[in-house]
Amino acid sequence: MKPTPVLVGLAALVVVMLAGGTMPNTPKKPAAKLPAEFDRVKMLASKWCRKFSVPLPLALMIAQIESSFRPGLFNVNERAMKLGGAWGVVAMTLQTGAGKVAQIRGNAQLMADPEIAVTLSRWNPGATEAAVKSLITAKNTAELTRLAQPLLDPDLCLLLGVYMLSGLWYKYKDHLKVAAAYHSGSGTVDKGIAAGNFAANLGPAGKEYVSRATTLWPTFQVYA
């Protein structure tokens, strides 16, 4: 009896599996052992990505590059402190975070969402854009550090990070351009695009960031 196409297909799958291989075009899970915090970060990122129409692999890629999914990580080196330090799972700077909080609070539709409103209530009320800029000018690292502590909450940090990514994704619709803009700013990327290469004006750190994004993007497609 002539085998049916379904049985032929199943037979081919068995042969591939017995040979220790995988079916073509099957996304692979990250090879490296993921930290204990990964599942929680993925769950929270998924929630905000759904709300803000951001691909989950994009948010996970940024979290991997910025912190390796460690919510308690922070950076207070000289470059980071120019923006109030970089905090949490997506290395949200305090100044950028303050700006995003103001934008979201100014959007009645977003604030009508209970999850957004409750999560945003954890933001330090003293961390206004004006206050943060003043403290940065005064180089008051201790007070900046105090105000930034809520960003170590991965739920709040991811809310702000994914909200920021939503604007970049809407603008570029390209994961590498988004990664470059997240690290080095949209202005730098836009100048590069105008010159014919979005990465043309990136510094060494920015180019390394894009290189890592290039490597990691396929890895996280399994979570698309």
Phi, psi and omega in degrees: 000137181288125182296145178284158179303324182296315180293322176299317180297317179296320179298318179297321180296317180298317179301316180297315182294319179295331179280358178083015182259188177230158178291147179303145175066018176272118180299141179258143175290155180308132183289322182290149178293128182275146180293163183300331183283351188302313184300319179291318178299316180297318180298314181292317179299320180298319179300311183286327178296322177296319182291324187252011176056051178244136176299130180302319178303329179294312180296320179293322178299315180295318179296323178295312181296316188282324187216359189054038177067028179256105184297335183272004182285144175210161183225119179238033176287178187301316181295315182294323184289347174294343177239020177087015181089157178248128194229139168084192192293334176242020176050049178288125177284151183297320181293316178296317179301317179299321178294318180292322177300315180298319179297314182294317180295336178276000181251104184300324181295317179293318183289346176283348177278117184301322181295319178294313183298316181293315180296319181291339179294346179279350178296141180293120183299338179280351184269061175280163180302315182295316181296317181296315179298321179296317180292326177294316178300319181280355182055042180271079185298321183298316181287324176299318179297318179297315182292334185276351186306323178301337180289348176280354171279114186298332180294312179293316181298318180288326174305310182290320181295316180290325175299318177295317179297329181298319178293320180290321179293318178299323183283316189255330183050036181211124187295327181286320176295320178297315179300316179298318181290323179298322181277314192247357178097146181296325181301318180295318180292318181297322177296320178295318179299318179297331180271357177101358179210111187302335182266004188300323185260008178286144174281180180304319180293321179295319179292323176295323178297315179294323178298318178293321178297320179300319181287320187278332186307311180298327182301321186268004178295339178298340181260009180292000000 
